Amino acid sequence: MSKGKKFKNYIVERYFSVLNVKLVLVVLMAGFFAVITLLGMVKFEEYVANKAYLSDSAKKKIVDERYNNLEKYIKKHSVKGTDSRKLQNWLKSKHYTQLLVWDNMRDVFSGGWVVDMEDSKDVQDVGYSVQESKQEIIDNQKNSSKRIGAKEFKEDVFNRYVNFHDGKYYVYINVNKEKYWYKIMDVVAIITTALVFILIIMVYNSMVLKRVRKLSGEVCRISEGELDGEISKGKHDEIGALAESIDNMRNSIVDNMSSEKAAWAANTALITAMSHDIRTPLTSLIGYLDIIDGKKYNSEEEMLRYIKSSREKAIQLKDLSDKLFRYFLVFGNPNQNKPLERTDSGILFPQLLMEHISEAMSKDVKTDMEFDIPEGVMVNVDISLVRRLFDNLFSNILKYADKSFPVEVRGEIWDNKVRITLKNHISDEAKKVESTKIGLKTCRKICQDMHGFFLVSDKNKIYTTEIILPIVSDEEERNVDKGYSEDKRNS
């Protein structure tokens, strides 16, 4: 794999994982709802301001209250229209209030709220509003006096006559209480928007943490030995993949434990059976040797008979030990999963069969062989295991086959598989022998390790064994070679 492709895969796995994509989508969703919340707060702010502060009725009510308060203040403190100090004192306690006092014969008094001195924008807006109102009233009143005199001054919500201690003056009052509402709502809107954004992120984060905690609890349960419960996979992301891997690991542990239990039970049964089978000839052997050693025989012929019986029991013990050795050689081999070798069955099997057939014929066992597997039919096998398999089968044939009948050996292609069949008649002596079936278990295990089957049948005094192995096509072999090459390159 090229460095550029490796770097691209690293970037994709690092930054474009499912959880990362989900997180980006959640952040975008949180931002969207935060913006919607902000716009909603702005709309609410404008709605309340228009209803409570900026509507004609609300504005009139607020301004009326200021005029009433000003008139009470004038009466209580004997305020003159030119008394700027007292008017400034009155304005200090009246937040967001603009005041303009004017007389045709004198200059205008003007003042505005400066409650929040740190808010320079509001202060500038207040100064501009007062100056603008002052100039507008002066221009209007001067033009009115030139035309029809001061009597034409018209009162409205903001412009009114007010009686001071030294006479009547024109007064302009405006109250901007909505400014305070705007300031409060701006802070509330920012806080609410931030909370909505953070809350959505926290909800997503809590969902992820909940899945992680659940997975952690299930892993702890497995570590404590509770292997029956299935791991919940959940969604298809990295956490789901991790959960699936853990569940696969749990299944592997369960399978391994089941296999170990089955193997332990099988080995226990085998050892029990072998102990019985070994104890019987061993007891007889010791008895014969004690007779010979104690010279308890009556004649030399009887002694030779005891010696012959001892030899037979010793051979029987050797045979049992050989079977046990082959069994553990197959079942306890740490290299039993080594790669199989692609072999021509049309060459290998006839060669191995002829070796054993020749040995059988030398011991007066007749054979009838029919082999119809052509050369070029490939199978994946372990040659050493195949040799051990035929050794087992022909060893049993030599011991238990009825020599008055020929042993049938057949090789053929059946259902896209190679099938080797061995048939022999069972001798009467063989039927009396109690067997632990160690050889059959060994043969079956060998065939399973080569992805094949081993079948046994015993009908009408005919004992039949079948070895079935799959044929490997060229395409399958290429796929196997490709997979092996990739594994080797990755490693």
C-alpha positions, 0 to 999 in steps of 0.5 A: 500500500502506498504512503499516500493511500495509507495517509488517506485511510488514516485521515478517513479513519481519524476524522471521518469516523461515524462518531465524529460525523455524528458529533459534527451533525449534533453540533450543527443541529445545536447551532441551528436550534440555538439560532432559532432560540435567539431569533425567538427571543428577539421576536419576544423582546420586540413583542413585549417592548411594543406592547408594554413600552412603545405602543401609543397607550403605553407611551402615554401612560409612562409620559403622563406619570412623568409629567404628574411627578414633575408637577408634584416636584415643582410644587413641593420644591418651588422649582422655577423654570430657570432652576437647572440644579433642581431640574437636574436633581429631579432627572437623576432619579428618573431613569431613561427620561429626557426633559426639555424646558423652553420659553419664548424669551429665554433659552431652553433647558435640556437634560437626559438620563445617564443612569448607566454611564458605562454604556457610552452608546446610550449616553450619545443617543440621549444627547443627540435625541435631546438636541434634536428635540430642542432644535425642533421645538425652537424652530416650531415655536419661533415659526408659530410666534411669527405667524400667529403668536405663542397661543398657537402652541399645540399640546400632545403626549410629549409637548405640554404647558407646565406651571413652574414657580415663576410662570408657565413654560413649554416642556418636552418629556420623553421616557425610553423605558424600553432601553432597560428591557432591551438590556435585560433581554439581550443578556437573557437571550445570550444565556438562553441561546448558550444553554440550548446549544450546550444542552443539546451537546450534553444530551448527545454526550449523555447518550454516548456515555450511557452506551459506554457505561452499558457496554462496560457493565456487560464487559465486567459481567463477562469478566466475572464469569457470566458468559450466557448474556449476549452483548447488545450491539446498538447502533452501527458506529465505533461503539457498536463495532466494539460491542460486536467484537466483544460479543464475538470474543464472548462467543469464542470463549464460550465455544472454547470452554465448551470444546474444553469441557467436551475434550475433558469429558472425552479424555476422562472417558478414554482414560477410564476405558483405557485403564480398564483395558490395560488393567486386564491384560496387565493383571494376566501378564503379572499372574503368568510371570508369577507362575513362571517365576515361582515355578508353579508349572507342571511341565515345560510345555505348560511353562512355554504356554505361560510364556506365550500367553505373557507375550500375547498380553505384552503385545496387547499392552503395546497395541493399546499404548500405540493407539493412545500415543496416536490419539494424543499425537493428533488431539494434543498436537499444537501444530495441528492447524498448520497450513495444508499442502495442495497435493495430487490425489491421483498420485498420493493415494494410490502410492500410500494404498499400495504400500499398505496393500503389499503389507497386507498381502504379505500377511495373507490378507487378500485385497481387491483394489479399484482406483478410478481417481485420475491424476490432476485431481487436487486436494488440500491435505497434510501428508503426515496425517494421511499416512497416520490415517491409513496406518490406523485403518490397515492396522485394524484390518490386519487385526480384525479382518476375516482373512477368508474374505478379500478386503475391498479398496475403492477410490473414486470421485463422488459429488465433487469430492475424493472418496476412499472406501475400505470394506472388510468382513469382521472375524469372529474373534474381533467381535469378542474384543471390547474396543475404546474406539480410540482409532476411530476418534483419531481418524475422524479428527484427522479428516476434520483437520483436513476439512473432510469427513470420516464415516463408519458403518457396521452392517451384515458383518461387513465393516466399512470406512469412508474417507471423504476430502473436498476437491480444490479447484484452480480458482479456489486455490488462487483465492487461498494463495491471494489471501495468504499473500495478503496476510503475509504482506499485512503482517 
